[in-house]
Amino acid sequence: MTPPTRLRRALAWAALLAVLLAVFGLYTRGDFMLDVANQLWGCF
């Protein structure tokens, strides 16, 4: 594996981890969870 490929893969993993942490942070907020539940309930 060449160094640019390693760097690109490491950046991709870092971006994925940042997105997952952001989503986890949103789910710890009760008002966000209530909004998501209301939107899901509104579909039915």
Secondary structure, DSSP 8 states (H G I E B T S, - for coil): --HHHHHHHHHHHHHHHHHHHHHHHHHT-HHHHHHHHHHHHHT-
